[in-house]
């Protein structure tokens, strides 16, 4: 939310988000931005090669991604990716998460609002340091996925 507000105040159209644990090589940022510029997408997500993701995290991501795809009719491959670019104006006022559920909320908002989403393959390596995500966060993310749905009319 802070980054989105700062991007707007600085007059930026696009905000790039990347995990700060060195697991996503920054060399993929130009590819993400190029895809966004070339397709007019509202969001571009860097999709990791799952063989490089810890088995437990891979299973959880499959569960989260499948849940969003089923509930929202989307076709995401990696909703927990920590590398993405978003169009500032499209996401203003839509994000409230302050924890590990932010990626899920961004993905849900894009699907719910009918935004154009593209994906690009990106590298992913073992993080520096220990993961801060815990088992309980899996349920917080799932709760976010369910709560972001539009109410039935």
N, C-alpha and C positions, 0 to 999 in steps of 0.2 A: 504494500500500500504506500509506503514511504517512497520507494523507488518510482512507482507510477506517478505519484504526486510531483516528485522532483523532475521527472522526465517532462511532464506537462508544463511545469513552471519554467523549465529551460527551453521549451519550444521544440522538444524532440517528438517525432512522430512514432518512433519505434523504441521499445525497451527490450534489451537482451538480458535474460536471466541465465546465470550459470552457477552451479554449485562451487563453493570456494575450497573444496578439498582436493583439487587438482585431478579429479577423476575424469573430467571432460577436457580434452585438449582444446585450448583456446583457438587453435588453428581452424576449428570448425565454425567459428562465428561468421567469417565471411561467406561460407557456404549457406548458412542459415539465412543471412541477410540477402544474399543473391537470390535464393529461392523465393523469399518474400517479395522482393522487387520484381522478379520475373513472373510471378503468378498472381500478384495482388492479394495474397493470403492475409488474413487477419492474425494468424498465428502460424509459426513454423516450429516444429518440435524436432529435436535431434533424437533419433532412435538408436539406442545402444545395441551392440551385439550381445545377446543374452548369455552367450557362453562366458563372457567376462564378468557377469554379475553373479554375486554369491547365490547359491542355490535357494536359500530361504527367502532372499529378497526377490529372486526371480519368480518364485511361486506366488508371493504376495502381489507382485506387479501383475502377473497374469490374472489373478483374482480381481484386483482393482480395475484393470483395463477391461476385462470381460464384463464386469458389473456396469461400468459406464456405457460400454457399447450396447449392452442389452437394454438398459434403462433409457438411453438417449438416442438409440439408433445410429450411433457413430461407428467409425471403423478405425479407432486408434490402435496403435501397436505398443505404445510405451507411455502411459499417462504419468508415470512417476519420474520421467526424465527430468534431470536438473539443467537441461540446456534447451532454451526456447526463446523465441522472439515474439513479441506481441505488439499490435498496434495500440498505442496509448489511448486514443479516443474511443476505441471499441470496448475497452475494459474498464474505463472510468466508471466508478460507482458500482461495479459488480463484485469487487473482491473485499472480503472481510477476514479471511483466514489469517492466522498469525503463527501457524505451526507447520508441521509436515504435511498438512492437508492443503497447502496452497496450490501445489501442482494439480491436485484433483479438482479443486475449485476452479482453477483457470480452465482446465479441460472441460469440466461440466458447463461452465458459463459459455464457452465457445460452442459447444454442441447445442445447448439449450437455446441460444440466441441465433443459431443458424449461421455461424461465422464460417468463413472459408479457412480450412486448416490443411496444411501440408506437412509432410514429414520428410526428413533427410537422414540417411545413415550417418552416424557419428562414432568416433572412437570412444572408448571407455576403458580406464585402467584402474587398478586397485587404488583406493583412496589413501591419502596420507593421514595417519591417525586412525582413531576408532570411530565407528559409526555412532551417531547420537540417536538414531531412530531405535525405538524399542517396540516390543511386541504390542503393547497397548496402542501405539500409534496406528497400527493396522486397522483397528476398530474405529479410531477417530476419523481416519480417512474414509472408511466405509460409511460412517454416519454422515460425513460431508457429502459423499456421492448421493446418498438417498435424500438428504435435506435440500439439495440444490435443484431438484426436479420442480417443474412448474406444477402448481396445483391443478387438479382436474377441473374442467369448466363444466 
